[in-house]
């Protein structure tokens, strides 16, 4: 019988929207469009920098060694919303 290592496991990827992210504290939450759950996201798991509220992301789900709870892993930004400047006085 073959033994499997963690690196052998294919991680299912999900899509979701960043609902909250605190750059100073380095964490936030992503709401999955697949299962509707909200997943903790730590800065150490974000590829290419940081997140902002409203970003569409792709991520895997793993178990935090610190809390023993599910968290977002290998987070990749798929689409960043375009921020429109607001005109005032009109």
PyMOL Python script that loads the backbone (N, CA, C, O; Angstrom):
from pymol import cmd

cmd.read_pdbstr("""\
ATOM      1  N   UNK A   1       0.837  -1.180   0.000  1.00  0.00           N
ATOM      2  CA  UNK A   1       0.000   0.000   0.000  1.00  0.00           C
ATOM      3  C   UNK A   1       0.882   1.242   0.000  1.00  0.00           C
ATOM      4  O   UNK A   1       1.825   1.344   0.784  1.00  0.00           O
ATOM      5  N   UNK A   2       0.565   2.193  -0.892  1.00  0.00           N
ATOM      6  CA  UNK A   2       1.347   3.425  -1.015  1.00  0.00           C
ATOM      7  C   UNK A   2       1.037   4.389   0.123  1.00  0.00           C
ATOM      8  O   UNK A   2      -0.123   4.582   0.488  1.00  0.00           O
ATOM      9  N   UNK A   3       2.088   4.993   0.683  1.00  0.00           N
ATOM     10  CA  UNK A   3       1.895   6.011   1.707  1.00  0.00           C
ATOM     11  C   UNK A   3       1.865   7.381   1.041  1.00  0.00           C
ATOM     12  O   UNK A   3       2.648   7.658   0.133  1.00  0.00           O
ATOM     13  N   UNK A   4       0.951   8.235   1.502  1.00  0.00           N
ATOM     14  CA  UNK A   4       0.825   9.573   0.950  1.00  0.00           C
ATOM     15  C   UNK A   4       1.419  10.595   1.894  1.00  0.00           C
ATOM     16  O   UNK A   4       1.294  10.496   3.115  1.00  0.00           O
ATOM     17  N   UNK A   5       2.064  11.573   1.301  1.00  0.00           N
ATOM     18  CA  UNK A   5       2.579  12.716   2.052  1.00  0.00           C
ATOM     19  C   UNK A   5       1.645  13.896   1.801  1.00  0.00           C
ATOM     20  O   UNK A   5       0.856  13.877   0.857  1.00  0.00           O
ATOM     21  N   UNK A   6       1.736  14.925   2.648  1.00  0.00           N
ATOM     22  CA  UNK A   6       0.915  16.122   2.455  1.00  0.00           C
ATOM     23  C   UNK A   6       1.091  16.709   1.061  1.00  0.00           C
ATOM     24  O   UNK A   6       0.128  17.206   0.478  1.00  0.00           O
ATOM     25  N   UNK A   7       2.297  16.660   0.522  1.00  0.00           N
ATOM     26  CA  UNK A   7       2.563  17.233  -0.798  1.00  0.00           C
ATOM     27  C   UNK A   7       1.888  16.446  -1.916  1.00  0.00           C
ATOM     28  O   UNK A   7       1.767  16.956  -3.030  1.00  0.00           O
ATOM     29  N   UNK A   8       1.443  15.211  -1.649  1.00  0.00           N
ATOM     30  CA  UNK A   8       0.762  14.389  -2.651  1.00  0.00           C
ATOM     31  C   UNK A   8      -0.720  14.733  -2.779  1.00  0.00           C
ATOM     32  O   UNK A   8      -1.360  14.383  -3.771  1.00  0.00           O
ATOM     33  N   UNK A   9      -1.253  15.407  -1.792  1.00  0.00           N
ATOM     34  CA  UNK A   9      -2.684  15.694  -1.786  1.00  0.00           C
ATOM     35  C   UNK A   9      -2.981  16.877  -2.688  1.00  0.00           C
ATOM     36  O   UNK A   9      -2.380  17.942  -2.547  1.00  0.00           O
ATOM     37  N   UNK A  10      -3.902  16.689  -3.608  1.00  0.00           N
ATOM     38  CA  UNK A  10      -4.304  17.768  -4.504  1.00  0.00           C
ATOM     39  C   UNK A  10      -5.355  18.602  -3.780  1.00  0.00           C
ATOM     40  O   UNK A  10      -6.388  18.093  -3.346  1.00  0.00           O
ATOM     41  N   UNK A  11      -5.068  19.877  -3.663  1.00  0.00           N
ATOM     42  CA  UNK A  11      -5.954  20.754  -2.917  1.00  0.00           C
ATOM     43  C   UNK A  11      -7.016  21.348  -3.849  1.00  0.00           C
ATOM     44  O   UNK A  11      -6.697  21.929  -4.886  1.00  0.00           O
ATOM     45  N   UNK A  12      -8.266  21.192  -3.463  1.00  0.00           N
ATOM     46  CA  UNK A  12      -9.359  21.775  -4.230  1.00  0.00           C
ATOM     47  C   UNK A  12      -9.317  23.280  -4.073  1.00  0.00           C
ATOM     48  O   UNK A  12      -9.156  23.786  -2.963  1.00  0.00           O
ATOM     49  N   UNK A  13      -9.461  23.997  -5.168  1.00  0.00           N
ATOM     50  CA  UNK A  13      -9.416  25.457  -5.147  1.00  0.00           C
ATOM     51  C   UNK A  13     -10.832  26.012  -5.098  1.00  0.00           C
ATOM     52  O   UNK A  13     -11.758  25.433  -5.667  1.00  0.00           O
ATOM     53  N   UNK A  14     -10.989  27.133  -4.416  1.00  0.00           N
ATOM     54  CA  UNK A  14     -12.279  27.811  -4.310  1.00  0.00           C
ATOM     55  C   UNK A  14     -12.141  29.246  -4.797  1.00  0.00           C
ATOM     56  O   UNK A  14     -11.038  29.768  -4.952  1.00  0.00           O
ATOM     57  N   UNK A  15     -13.279  29.860  -5.029  1.00  0.00           N
ATOM     58  CA  UNK A  15     -13.352  31.272  -5.389  1.00  0.00           C
ATOM     59  C   UNK A  15     -14.084  31.982  -4.265  1.00  0.00           C
ATOM     60  O   UNK A  15     -14.955  31.405  -3.614  1.00  0.00           O
ATOM     61  N   UNK A  16     -13.722  33.237  -4.043  1.00  0.00           N
ATOM     62  CA  UNK A  16     -14.411  33.983  -3.006  1.00  0.00           C
ATOM     63  C   UNK A  16     -14.122  35.469  -3.090  1.00  0.00           C
ATOM     64  O   UNK A  16     -13.316  35.922  -3.903  1.00  0.00           O
ATOM     65  N   UNK A  17     -14.799  36.219  -2.231  1.00  0.00           N
ATOM     66  CA  UNK A  17     -14.665  37.669  -2.162  1.00  0.00           C
ATOM     67  C   UNK A  17     -14.088  38.035  -0.796  1.00  0.00           C
ATOM     68  O   UNK A  17     -14.522  37.518   0.234  1.00  0.00           O
ATOM     69  N   UNK A  18     -13.108  38.929  -0.804  1.00  0.00           N
ATOM     70  CA  UNK A  18     -12.544  39.415   0.452  1.00  0.00           C
ATOM     71  C   UNK A  18     -13.584  40.319   1.107  1.00  0.00           C
ATOM     72  O   UNK A  18     -13.967  41.341   0.539  1.00  0.00           O
ATOM     73  N   UNK A  19     -14.040  39.945   2.299  1.00  0.00           N
ATOM     74  CA  UNK A  19     -15.069  40.730   2.992  1.00  0.00           C
ATOM     75  C   UNK A  19     -14.465  41.708   3.985  1.00  0.00           C
ATOM     76  O   UNK A  19     -15.069  42.729   4.316  1.00  0.00           O
ATOM     77  N   UNK A  20     -13.261  41.386   4.458  1.00  0.00           N
ATOM     78  CA  UNK A  20     -12.593  42.271   5.412  1.00  0.00           C
ATOM     79  C   UNK A  20     -11.104  41.957   5.360  1.00  0.00           C
ATOM     80  O   UNK A  20     -10.714  40.792   5.290  1.00  0.00           O
ATOM     81  N   UNK A  21     -10.264  43.009   5.396  1.00  0.00           N
ATOM     82  CA  UNK A  21      -8.833  42.790   5.464  1.00  0.00           C
ATOM     83  C   UNK A  21      -8.175  43.976   6.144  1.00  0.00           C
ATOM     84  O   UNK A  21      -8.364  45.120   5.732  1.00  0.00           O
ATOM     85  N   UNK A  22      -7.405  43.704   7.183  1.00  0.00           N
ATOM     86  CA  UNK A  22      -6.699  44.725   7.943  1.00  0.00           C
ATOM     87  C   UNK A  22      -5.214  44.629   7.585  1.00  0.00           C
ATOM     88  O   UNK A  22      -4.521  43.716   8.033  1.00  0.00           O
ATOM     89  N   UNK A  23      -4.727  45.581   6.772  1.00  0.00           N
ATOM     90  CA  UNK A  23      -3.328  45.543   6.322  1.00  0.00           C
ATOM     91  C   UNK A  23      -2.354  45.653   7.487  1.00  0.00           C
ATOM     92  O   UNK A  23      -1.322  44.983   7.498  1.00  0.00           O
ATOM     93  N   UNK A  24      -2.674  46.488   8.463  1.00  0.00           N
ATOM     94  CA  UNK A  24      -1.778  46.684   9.602  1.00  0.00           C
ATOM     95  C   UNK A  24      -1.610  45.413  10.434  1.00  0.00           C
ATOM     96  O   UNK A  24      -0.511  45.110  10.899  1.00  0.00           O
ATOM     97  N   UNK A  25      -2.693  44.683  10.616  1.00  0.00           N
ATOM     98  CA  UNK A  25      -2.646  43.455  11.422  1.00  0.00           C
ATOM     99  C   UNK A  25      -2.312  42.217  10.593  1.00  0.00           C
ATOM    100  O   UNK A  25      -1.944  41.180  11.145  1.00  0.00           O
ATOM    101  N   UNK A  26      -2.439  42.322   9.261  1.00  0.00           N
ATOM    102  CA  UNK A  26      -2.033  41.235   8.383  1.00  0.00           C
ATOM    103  C   UNK A  26      -2.980  40.065   8.280  1.00  0.00           C
ATOM    104  O   UNK A  26      -2.552  38.936   8.042  1.00  0.00           O
ATOM    105  N   UNK A  27      -4.279  40.323   8.459  1.00  0.00           N
ATOM    106  CA  UNK A  27      -5.240  39.234   8.277  1.00  0.00           C
ATOM    107  C   UNK A  27      -6.611  39.781   7.903  1.00  0.00           C
ATOM    108  O   UNK A  27      -6.883  40.976   8.017  1.00  0.00           O
ATOM    109  N   UNK A  28      -7.466  38.866   7.451  1.00  0.00           N
ATOM    110  CA  UNK A  28      -8.825  39.233   7.073  1.00  0.00           C
ATOM    111  C   UNK A  28      -9.651  37.983   6.834  1.00  0.00           C
ATOM    112  O   UNK A  28      -9.319  36.893   7.301  1.00  0.00           O
ATOM    113  N   UNK A  29     -10.745  38.171   6.087  1.00  0.00           N
ATOM    114  CA  UNK A  29     -11.662  37.059   5.843  1.00  0.00           C
ATOM    115  C   UNK A  29     -12.120  37.047   4.389  1.00  0.00           C
ATOM    116  O   UNK A  29     -12.300  38.091   3.762  1.00  0.00           O
ATOM    117  N   UNK A  30     -12.301  35.840   3.877  1.00  0.00           N
ATOM    118  CA  UNK A  30     -12.764  35.617   2.506  1.00  0.00           C
ATOM    119  C   UNK A  30     -14.043  34.799   2.577  1.00  0.00           C
ATOM    120  O   UNK A  30     -14.083  33.758   3.233  1.00  0.00           O
ATOM    121  N   UNK A  31     -15.095  35.272   1.899  1.00  0.00           N
ATOM    122  CA  UNK A  31     -16.351  34.514   1.848  1.00  0.00           C
ATOM    123  C   UNK A  31     -16.359  33.698   0.561  1.00  0.00           C
ATOM    124  O   UNK A  31     -16.288  34.246  -0.539  1.00  0.00           O
ATOM    125  N   UNK A  32     -16.447  32.394   0.716  1.00  0.00           N
ATOM    126  CA  UNK A  32     -16.409  31.476  -0.417  1.00  0.00           C
ATOM    127  C   UNK A  32     -17.686  31.565  -1.249  1.00  0.00           C
ATOM    128  O   UNK A  32     -18.790  31.604  -0.707  1.00  0.00           O
ATOM    129  N   UNK A  33     -17.520  31.597  -2.575  1.00  0.00           N
ATOM    130  CA  UNK A  33     -18.665  31.538  -3.480  1.00  0.00           C
ATOM    131  C   UNK A  33     -19.076  30.086  -3.716  1.00  0.00           C
ATOM    132  O   UNK A  33     -20.119  29.822  -4.314  1.00  0.00           O
ATOM    133  N   UNK A  34     -18.257  29.148  -3.247  1.00  0.00           N
ATOM    134  CA  UNK A  34     -18.535  27.723  -3.425  1.00  0.00           C
ATOM    135  C   UNK A  34     -19.425  27.190  -2.309  1.00  0.00           C
ATOM    136  O   UNK A  34     -20.462  26.581  -2.573  1.00  0.00           O
ATOM    137  N   UNK A  35     -19.017  27.420  -1.053  1.00  0.00           N
ATOM    138  CA  UNK A  35     -19.777  26.849   0.056  1.00  0.00           C
ATOM    139  C   UNK A  35     -20.391  27.891   1.000  1.00  0.00           C
ATOM    140  O   UNK A  35     -21.091  27.530   1.946  1.00  0.00           O
ATOM    141  N   UNK A  36     -20.133  29.181   0.747  1.00  0.00           N
ATOM    142  CA  UNK A  36     -20.734  30.246   1.554  1.00  0.00           C
ATOM    143  C   UNK A  36     -20.065  30.491   2.892  1.00  0.00           C
ATOM    144  O   UNK A  36     -20.457  31.405   3.618  1.00  0.00           O
ATOM    145  N   UNK A  37     -19.057  29.690   3.233  1.00  0.00           N
ATOM    146  CA  UNK A  37     -18.357  29.874   4.515  1.00  0.00           C
ATOM    147  C   UNK A  37     -17.383  31.040   4.424  1.00  0.00           C
ATOM    148  O   UNK A  37     -16.943  31.415   3.337  1.00  0.00           O
ATOM    149  N   UNK A  38     -17.056  31.605   5.574  1.00  0.00           N
ATOM    150  CA  UNK A  38     -16.064  32.665   5.668  1.00  0.00           C
ATOM    151  C   UNK A  38     -14.767  32.046   6.192  1.00  0.00           C
ATOM    152  O   UNK A  38     -14.768  31.371   7.221  1.00  0.00           O
ATOM    153  N   UNK A  39     -13.661  32.280   5.480  1.00  0.00           N
ATOM    154  CA  UNK A  39     -12.374  31.693   5.838  1.00  0.00           C
ATOM    155  C   UNK A  39     -11.388  32.775   6.258  1.00  0.00           C
ATOM    156  O   UNK A  39     -11.283  33.820   5.617  1.00  0.00           O
ATOM    157  N   UNK A  40     -10.670  32.510   7.343  1.00  0.00           N
ATOM    158  CA  UNK A  40      -9.604  33.371   7.825  1.00  0.00           C
ATOM    159  C   UNK A  40      -8.487  33.385   6.790  1.00  0.00           C
ATOM    160  O   UNK A  40      -8.148  32.342   6.231  1.00  0.00           O
ATOM    161  N   UNK A  41      -7.908  34.564   6.527  1.00  0.00           N
ATOM    162  CA  UNK A  41      -6.799  34.684   5.580  1.00  0.00           C
ATOM    163  C   UNK A  41      -5.660  35.467   6.235  1.00  0.00           C
ATOM    164  O   UNK A  41      -5.839  36.626   6.611  1.00  0.00           O
ATOM    165  N   UNK A  42      -4.496  34.839   6.372  1.00  0.00           N
ATOM    166  CA  UNK A  42      -3.327  35.480   6.970  1.00  0.00           C
ATOM    167  C   UNK A  42      -2.383  35.950   5.864  1.00  0.00           C
ATOM    168  O   UNK A  42      -2.286  35.319   4.812  1.00  0.00           O
ATOM    169  N   UNK A  43      -1.696  37.049   6.109  1.00  0.00           N
ATOM    170  CA  UNK A  43      -0.790  37.637   5.127  1.00  0.00           C
ATOM    171  C   UNK A  43       0.243  36.625   4.621  1.00  0.00           C
ATOM    172  O   UNK A  43       0.672  36.719   3.471  1.00  0.00           O
ATOM    173  N   UNK A  44       0.643  35.681   5.437  1.00  0.00           N
ATOM    174  CA  UNK A  44       1.635  34.684   5.026  1.00  0.00           C
ATOM    175  C   UNK A  44       1.124  33.762   3.923  1.00  0.00           C
ATOM    176  O   UNK A  44       1.924  33.101   3.260  1.00  0.00           O
ATOM    177  N   UNK A  45      -0.199  33.703   3.712  1.00  0.00           N
ATOM    178  CA  UNK A  45      -0.784  32.824   2.701  1.00  0.00           C
ATOM    179  C   UNK A  45      -1.191  33.553   1.424  1.00  0.00           C
ATOM    180  O   UNK A  45      -1.771  32.952   0.520  1.00  0.00           O
ATOM    181  N   UNK A  46      -0.885  34.854   1.353  1.00  0.00           N
ATOM    182  CA  UNK A  46      -1.293  35.659   0.201  1.00  0.00           C
ATOM    183  C   UNK A  46      -0.132  35.769  -0.777  1.00  0.00           C
ATOM    184  O   UNK A  46       0.941  36.268  -0.438  1.00  0.00           O
ATOM    185  N   UNK A  47      -0.365  35.298  -1.987  1.00  0.00           N
ATOM    186  CA  UNK A  47       0.639  35.411  -3.037  1.00  0.00           C
ATOM    187  C   UNK A  47       0.572  36.838  -3.596  1.00  0.00           C
ATOM    188  O   UNK A  47      -0.518  37.400  -3.706  1.00  0.00           O
ATOM    189  N   UNK A  48       1.674  37.407  -3.937  1.00  0.00           N
ATOM    190  CA  UNK A  48       1.733  38.741  -4.561  1.00  0.00           C
ATOM    191  C   UNK A  48       1.242  39.875  -3.671  1.00  0.00           C
ATOM    192  O   UNK A  48       0.567  40.781  -4.161  1.00  0.00           O
ATOM    193  N   UNK A  49       1.553  39.853  -2.400  1.00  0.00           N
ATOM    194  CA  UNK A  49       1.293  41.035  -1.584  1.00  0.00           C
ATOM    195  C   UNK A  49       0.138  41.016  -0.628  1.00  0.00           C
ATOM    196  O   UNK A  49       0.112  40.228   0.318  1.00  0.00           O
ATOM    197  N   UNK A  50      -0.827  41.891  -0.874  1.00  0.00           N
ATOM    198  CA  UNK A  50      -1.885  42.123   0.099  1.00  0.00           C
ATOM    199  C   UNK A  50      -3.268  42.029  -0.533  1.00  0.00           C
ATOM    200  O   UNK A  50      -3.404  41.917  -1.751  1.00  0.00           O
ATOM    201  N   UNK A  51      -4.275  42.075   0.306  1.00  0.00           N
ATOM    202  CA  UNK A  51      -5.669  42.032  -0.145  1.00  0.00           C
ATOM    203  C   UNK A  51      -6.376  43.323   0.227  1.00  0.00           C
ATOM    204  O   UNK A  51      -5.894  44.099   1.052  1.00  0.00           O
ATOM    205  N   UNK A  52      -7.515  43.535  -0.389  1.00  0.00           N
ATOM    206  CA  UNK A  52      -8.410  44.625  -0.027  1.00  0.00           C
ATOM    207  C   UNK A  52      -9.837  44.106  -0.136  1.00  0.00           C
ATOM    208  O   UNK A  52     -10.127  43.156  -0.863  1.00  0.00           O
ATOM    209  N   UNK A  53     -10.706  44.754   0.604  1.00  0.00           N
ATOM    210  CA  UNK A  53     -12.130  44.387   0.575  1.00  0.00           C
ATOM    211  C   UNK A  53     -12.641  44.458  -0.871  1.00  0.00           C
ATOM    212  O   UNK A  53     -12.361  45.413  -1.596  1.00  0.00           O
ATOM    213  N   UNK A  54     -13.391  43.433  -1.269  1.00  0.00           N
ATOM    214  CA  UNK A  54     -13.978  43.402  -2.604  1.00  0.00           C
ATOM    215  C   UNK A  54     -13.178  42.639  -3.643  1.00  0.00           C
ATOM    216  O   UNK A  54     -13.684  42.386  -4.736  1.00  0.00           O
ATOM    217  N   UNK A  55     -11.946  42.266  -3.336  1.00  0.00           N
ATOM    218  CA  UNK A  55     -11.136  41.505  -4.287  1.00  0.00           C
ATOM    219  C   UNK A  55     -11.757  40.131  -4.502  1.00  0.00           C
ATOM    220  O   UNK A  55     -12.246  39.505  -3.561  1.00  0.00           O
ATOM    221  N   UNK A  56     -11.732  39.670  -5.744  1.00  0.00           N
ATOM    222  CA  UNK A  56     -12.110  38.298  -6.090  1.00  0.00           C
ATOM    223  C   UNK A  56     -10.824  37.480  -6.023  1.00  0.00           C
ATOM    224  O   UNK A  56      -9.827  37.834  -6.651  1.00  0.00           O
ATOM    225  N   UNK A  57     -10.846  36.393  -5.265  1.00  0.00           N
ATOM    226  CA  UNK A  57      -9.639  35.589  -5.077  1.00  0.00           C
ATOM    227  C   UNK A  57      -9.914  34.108  -5.289  1.00  0.00           C
ATOM    228  O   UNK A  57     -11.053  33.648  -5.220  1.00  0.00           O
ATOM    229  N   UNK A  58      -8.844  33.385  -5.545  1.00  0.00           N
ATOM    230  CA  UNK A  58      -8.878  31.933  -5.613  1.00  0.00           C
ATOM    231  C   UNK A  58      -8.017  31.451  -4.460  1.00  0.00           C
ATOM    232  O   UNK A  58      -6.967  32.033  -4.187  1.00  0.00           O
ATOM    233  N   UNK A  59      -8.445  30.391  -3.778  1.00  0.00           N
ATOM    234  CA  UNK A  59      -7.700  29.918  -2.623  1.00  0.00           C
ATOM    235  C   UNK A  59      -7.975  28.450  -2.346  1.00  0.00           C
ATOM    236  O   UNK A  59      -8.955  27.876  -2.823  1.00  0.00           O
ATOM    237  N   UNK A  60      -7.099  27.871  -1.578  1.00  0.00           N
ATOM    238  CA  UNK A  60      -7.286  26.517  -1.081  1.00  0.00           C
ATOM    239  C   UNK A  60      -7.669  26.606   0.386  1.00  0.00           C
ATOM    240  O   UNK A  60      -7.598  27.678   0.988  1.00  0.00           O
ATOM    241  N   UNK A  61      -8.070  25.494   0.956  1.00  0.00           N
ATOM    242  CA  UNK A  61      -8.440  25.467   2.368  1.00  0.00           C
ATOM    243  C   UNK A  61      -7.538  24.477   3.080  1.00  0.00           C
ATOM    244  O   UNK A  61      -7.347  23.346   2.633  1.00  0.00           O
ATOM    245  N   UNK A  62      -6.985  24.929   4.200  1.00  0.00           N
ATOM    246  CA  UNK A  62      -6.131  24.075   5.011  1.00  0.00           C
ATOM    247  C   UNK A  62      -6.472  24.271   6.473  1.00  0.00           C
ATOM    248  O   UNK A  62      -7.370  25.041   6.815  1.00  0.00           O
ATOM    249  N   UNK A  63      -5.762  23.582   7.322  1.00  0.00           N
ATOM    250  CA  UNK A  63      -5.966  23.678   8.766  1.00  0.00           C
ATOM    251  C   UNK A  63      -4.815  24.471   9.373  1.00  0.00           C
ATOM    252  O   UNK A  63      -3.647  24.155   9.148  1.00  0.00           O
ATOM    253  N   UNK A  64      -5.149  25.490  10.135  1.00  0.00           N
ATOM    254  CA  UNK A  64      -4.148  26.295  10.829  1.00  0.00           C
ATOM    255  C   UNK A  64      -3.481  25.470  11.920  1.00  0.00           C
ATOM    256  O   UNK A  64      -4.161  24.825  12.718  1.00  0.00           O
ATOM    257  N   UNK A  65      -2.159  25.488  11.958  1.00  0.00           N
ATOM    258  CA  UNK A  65      -1.430  24.770  13.005  1.00  0.00           C
ATOM    259  C   UNK A  65      -1.608  25.467  14.349  1.00  0.00           C
ATOM    260  O   UNK A  65      -1.536  24.834  15.402  1.00  0.00           O
ATOM    261  N   UNK A  66      -1.841  26.780  14.303  1.00  0.00           N
ATOM    262  CA  UNK A  66      -1.980  27.552  15.536  1.00  0.00           C
ATOM    263  C   UNK A  66      -3.356  27.378  16.183  1.00  0.00           C
ATOM    264  O   UNK A  66      -3.457  27.212  17.399  1.00  0.00           O
ATOM    265  N   UNK A  67      -4.419  27.416  15.364  1.00  0.00           N
ATOM    266  CA  UNK A  67      -5.780  27.370  15.915  1.00  0.00           C
ATOM    267  C   UNK A  67      -6.502  26.056  15.685  1.00  0.00           C
ATOM    268  O   UNK A  67      -7.546  25.809  16.289  1.00  0.00           O
ATOM    269  N   UNK A  68      -5.954  25.199  14.810  1.00  0.00           N
ATOM    270  CA  UNK A  68      -6.581  23.932  14.441  1.00  0.00           C
ATOM    271  C   UNK A  68      -7.941  24.133  13.766  1.00  0.00           C
ATOM    272  O   UNK A  68      -8.826  23.284  13.870  1.00  0.00           O
ATOM    273  N   UNK A  69      -8.094  25.262  13.075  1.00  0.00           N
ATOM    274  CA  UNK A  69      -9.327  25.567  12.326  1.00  0.00           C
ATOM    275  C   UNK A  69      -9.004  25.746  10.853  1.00  0.00           C
ATOM    276  O   UNK A  69      -7.852  25.959  10.474  1.00  0.00           O
ATOM    277  N   UNK A  70     -10.048  25.656  10.024  1.00  0.00           N
ATOM    278  CA  UNK A  70      -9.855  25.869   8.591  1.00  0.00           C
ATOM    279  C   UNK A  70      -9.458  27.316   8.318  1.00  0.00           C
ATOM    280  O   UNK A  70      -9.910  28.246   8.987  1.00  0.00           O
ATOM    281  N   UNK A  71      -8.588  27.476   7.300  1.00  0.00           N
ATOM    282  CA  UNK A  71      -8.190  28.812   6.876  1.00  0.00           C
ATOM    283  C   UNK A  71      -7.886  28.797   5.384  1.00  0.00           C
ATOM    284  O   UNK A  71      -7.657  27.741   4.795  1.00  0.00           O
ATOM    285  N   UNK A  72      -7.887  29.971   4.788  1.00  0.00           N
ATOM    286  CA  UNK A  72      -7.538  30.110   3.374  1.00  0.00           C
ATOM    287  C   UNK A  72      -6.031  29.959   3.224  1.00  0.00           C
ATOM    288  O   UNK A  72      -5.260  30.477   4.032  1.00  0.00           O
ATOM    289  N   UNK A  73      -5.618  29.240   2.178  1.00  0.00           N
ATOM    290  CA  UNK A  73      -4.199  29.041   1.900  1.00  0.00           C
ATOM    291  C   UNK A  73      -3.920  29.332   0.441  1.00  0.00           C
ATOM    292  O   UNK A  73      -4.792  29.181  -0.415  1.00  0.00           O
ATOM    293  N   UNK A  74      -2.688  29.753   0.164  1.00  0.00           N
ATOM    294  CA  UNK A  74      -2.257  30.028  -1.210  1.00  0.00           C
ATOM    295  C   UNK A  74      -3.261  30.923  -1.934  1.00  0.00           C
ATOM    296  O   UNK A  74      -3.762  30.571  -3.002  1.00  0.00           O
ATOM    297  N   UNK A  75      -3.546  32.072  -1.348  1.00  0.00           N
ATOM    298  CA  UNK A  75      -4.545  33.010  -1.874  1.00  0.00           C
ATOM    299  C   UNK A  75      -3.955  33.767  -3.063  1.00  0.00           C
ATOM    300  O   UNK A  75      -2.870  34.341  -2.972  1.00  0.00           O
ATOM    301  N   UNK A  76      -4.688  33.758  -4.181  1.00  0.00           N
ATOM    302  CA  UNK A  76      -4.271  34.441  -5.405  1.00  0.00           C
ATOM    303  C   UNK A  76      -5.369  35.421  -5.799  1.00  0.00           C
ATOM    304  O   UNK A  76      -6.539  35.050  -5.887  1.00  0.00           O
ATOM    305  N   UNK A  77      -4.988  36.674  -6.036  1.00  0.00           N
ATOM    306  CA  UNK A  77      -5.961  37.675  -6.474  1.00  0.00           C
ATOM    307  C   UNK A  77      -6.294  37.419  -7.940  1.00  0.00           C
ATOM    308  O   UNK A  77      -5.405  37.360  -8.790  1.00  0.00           O
ATOM    309  N   UNK A  78      -7.581  37.268  -8.223  1.00  0.00           N
ATOM    310  CA  UNK A  78      -8.053  37.053  -9.591  1.00  0.00           C
ATOM    311  C   UNK A  78      -8.478  38.385 -10.218  1.00  0.00           C
ATOM    312  O   UNK A  78      -8.189  38.665 -11.381  1.00  0.00           O
ATOM    313  N   UNK A  79      -9.166  39.188  -9.418  1.00  0.00           N
ATOM    314  CA  UNK A  79      -9.650  40.473  -9.933  1.00  0.00           C
ATOM    315  C   UNK A  79      -9.739  41.483  -8.796  1.00  0.00           C
ATOM    316  O   UNK A  79     -10.330  41.218  -7.749  1.00  0.00           O
ATOM    317  N   UNK A  80      -9.143  42.636  -9.026  1.00  0.00           N
ATOM    318  CA  UNK A  80      -9.235  43.731  -8.065  1.00  0.00           C
ATOM    319  C   UNK A  80     -10.254  44.732  -8.597  1.00  0.00           C
ATOM    320  O   UNK A  80     -10.168  45.127  -9.760  1.00  0.00           O
ATOM    321  N   UNK A  81     -11.213  45.150  -7.782  1.00  0.00           N
ATOM    322  CA  UNK A  81     -12.216  46.100  -8.257  1.00  0.00           C
ATOM    323  C   UNK A  81     -11.584  47.437  -8.599  1.00  0.00           C
ATOM    324  O   UNK A  81     -10.612  47.858  -7.972  1.00  0.00           O
ATOM    325  N   UNK A  82     -12.143  48.094  -9.591  1.00  0.00           N
ATOM    326  CA  UNK A  82     -11.675  49.418  -9.983  1.00  0.00           C
ATOM    327  C   UNK A  82     -12.338  50.420  -9.065  1.00  0.00           C
ATOM    328  O   UNK A  82     -13.563  50.456  -8.943  1.00  0.00           O
ATOM    329  N   UNK A  83     -11.514  51.241  -8.417  1.00  0.00           N
ATOM    330  CA  UNK A  83     -12.055  52.269  -7.529  1.00  0.00           C
ATOM    331  C   UNK A  83     -12.325  53.522  -8.350  1.00  0.00           C
ATOM    332  O   UNK A  83     -11.427  54.067  -8.992  1.00  0.00           O
ATOM    333  N   UNK A  84     -13.553  53.960  -8.320  1.00  0.00           N
ATOM    334  CA  UNK A  84     -13.936  55.177  -9.050  1.00  0.00           C
ATOM    335  C   UNK A  84     -13.839  56.365  -8.128  1.00  0.00           C
ATOM    336  O   UNK A  84     -14.258  56.302  -6.973  1.00  0.00           O
ATOM    337  N   UNK A  85     -13.289  57.446  -8.635  1.00  0.00           N
ATOM    338  CA  UNK A  85     -13.226  58.648  -7.803  1.00  0.00           C
ATOM    339  C   UNK A  85     -14.624  59.263  -7.746  1.00  0.00           C
ATOM    340  O   UNK A  85     -15.364  59.263  -8.729  1.00  0.00           O
ATOM    341  N   UNK A  86     -14.961  59.782  -6.577  1.00  0.00           N
ATOM    342  CA  UNK A  86     -16.276  60.381  -6.399  1.00  0.00           C
ATOM    343  C   UNK A  86     -16.173  61.890  -6.571  1.00  0.00           C
ATOM    344  O   UNK A  86     -15.291  62.535  -6.005  1.00  0.00           O
ATOM    345  N   UNK A  87     -17.059  62.423  -7.334  1.00  0.00           N
ATOM    346  CA  UNK A  87     -17.105  63.873  -7.493  1.00  0.00           C
ATOM    347  C   UNK A  87     -17.951  64.470  -6.392  1.00  0.00           C
ATOM    348  O   UNK A  87     -19.049  63.997  -6.097  1.00  0.00           O
ATOM    349  N   UNK A  88     -17.427  65.498  -5.803  1.00  0.00           N
ATOM    350  CA  UNK A  88     -18.170  66.177  -4.755  1.00  0.00           C
ATOM    351  C   UNK A  88     -18.630  67.526  -5.253  1.00  0.00           C
ATOM    352  O   UNK A  88     -18.004  68.152  -6.108  1.00  0.00           O
ATOM    353  N   UNK A  89     -19.752  67.955  -4.686  1.00  0.00           N
ATOM    354  CA  UNK A  89     -20.263  69.276  -5.048  1.00  0.00           C
ATOM    355  C   UNK A  89     -21.176  69.288  -6.245  1.00  0.00           C
ATOM    356  O   UNK A  89     -21.587  70.362  -6.685  1.00  0.00           O
ATOM    357  N   UNK A  90     -21.505  68.156  -6.780  1.00  0.00           N
ATOM    358  CA  UNK A  90     -22.425  68.107  -7.924  1.00  0.00           C
ATOM    359  C   UNK A  90     -23.640  67.311  -7.592  1.00  0.00           C
ATOM    360  O   UNK A  90     -24.527  67.159  -8.433  1.00  0.00           O
TER     361      UNK A  90
END
""", "prot")
cmd.dss("prot")
cmd.show_as("cartoon", "prot")
cmd.util.cbc("prot")
cmd.orient("prot")
